[in-house]
Amino acid sequence: MDTETALKEAMTVDGAIGVALVDYESGMALGTLGGGQHLDLELAAAGSTEVVRSKMRTPASLDMDDVIEDILITLGEQYDLIRPLSSSKGALFLHLALDRPAAVSPWPATV
């Protein structure tokens, strides 16, 4: 699947407000779609890169024979879903930003 198709498909998720395909070795966004005044996808990609780098080291540090499937960051108004990807093009991840009220939450409203 090419980058444009992957980004368009990600934007079909309920509540999607922006998506970036990011190289986590360089921190550069290889492609973005959506975003806007309140979501700078280039800046979000750079910030998420540090999270991904740290989390990718964690299983090995804990001597775990496992892989990270997703990283979820919850904010008051937004979910950030980060998925590391296996690719022959390098170390990539998809960062999908979701509008929290419009997205379907896996958690009850009050805990």
C-alpha positions in Angstrom: 0.0 0.0 0.0 1.4 3.4 -0.9 1.6 6.3 1.6 -1.3 8.3 0.2 -3.6 5.4 0.3 -2.6 4.5 3.9 -3.2 8.1 5.1 -6.6 8.3 3.4 -7.6 5.0 4.9 -6.6 6.1 8.4 -8.7 9.2 8.0 -11.8 7.1 7.7 -11.6 6.2 11.4 -14.4 7.9 13.4 -13.1 11.1 14.9 -9.9 11.2 12.8 -8.5 14.8 12.6 -5.0 14.1 11.3 -2.5 11.4 10.5 1.2 11.3 9.8 3.5 8.5 8.5 6.8 9.1 10.4 10.3 7.7 10.1 11.3 7.3 13.8 15.0 7.2 13.1 14.9 10.8 11.7 11.7 12.1 13.2 10.6 13.3 9.8 7.0 13.0 8.6 7.0 11.2 5.2 3.4 12.2 4.6 0.5 13.9 6.4 -3.2 14.3 5.9 -5.6 16.5 7.9 -4.4 18.5 10.9 -5.2 22.2 10.9 -5.0 25.2 13.1 -4.9 23.2 16.4 -2.9 20.2 15.2 0.6 20.7 13.6 1.2 17.3 12.3 4.9 17.9 11.7 5.4 19.0 15.3 3.3 16.1 16.5 5.4 13.7 14.5 8.6 15.0 16.0 7.3 14.7 19.5 5.9 11.3 19.0 9.2 10.1 17.7 10.7 10.4 21.1 7.9 8.4 22.6 8.2 5.7 20.0 12.0 5.5 20.4 11.7 5.1 24.1 8.9 2.5 24.0 10.6 0.4 21.3 13.6 0.0 23.6 11.4 -1.1 26.6 10.6 -4.8 25.7 14.3 -5.6 25.2 15.3 -3.7 28.4 12.8 -5.8 30.3 14.0 -9.0 28.6 10.5 -9.5 27.1 10.1 -11.5 23.9 7.2 -9.3 22.6 6.6 -6.4 20.3 4.7 -3.1 20.7 1.5 -3.1 18.7 0.1 0.3 19.6 0.8 3.3 21.9 -2.2 5.3 23.1 -1.9 8.8 24.5 -5.1 10.3 25.9 -5.6 14.0 26.3 -8.6 15.9 27.4 -9.9 16.5 23.9 -7.8 14.1 21.8 -6.5 10.6 21.5 -3.2 10.0 19.8 -2.9 6.4 18.5 0.6 5.4 17.4 1.3 2.2 15.5 4.8 1.1 14.7 5.0 -0.5 11.3 7.1 -3.2 9.8 8.5 -1.9 6.5 11.3 -2.5 4.1 11.5 1.3 3.9 12.8 1.7 7.4 11.6 2.3 11.0 8.1 3.8 10.5 5.1 4.6 12.6 1.6 5.9 11.9 0.4 8.7 14.2 -3.4 9.0 14.1 -4.9 11.9 16.0 -8.6 11.5 17.0 -11.1 14.0 18.3 -11.9 12.4 21.7 -15.6 13.3 21.8 -16.1 12.0 18.2 -14.0 8.9 18.6 -15.4 5.7 20.1 -13.6 5.2 23.5 -12.8 1.8 24.8 -13.3 3.2 28.4 -16.4 4.1 30.2 -17.1 7.8 30.7 -16.4 7.7 34.4 -14.0 5.3 36.0 
